[in-house]
């Protein structure tokens, strides 16, 4: 799944993946508010968001096309 997503040139697929990752972080923090020995923190949602975006970007670098668009190739 990582390589298929990384090779995708579709922005909408990458956006859906980012929204999914952000949603998981938000749900995780919401659940923590209701657990007796845990505390949900909005900063954790921000860190989860940054980590998800970096993970998508690194996956695109390692397994897919260039995240910087089409780079010129040397002959």
ABEGO torsion letter per residue (X at the ends): XAAAAAABABAAAAAAAAAAAAAAAAAAAAAAAABAABBBBAAAAAAAAAAAAAAAAAAAAAABBBAAEBBBBBX
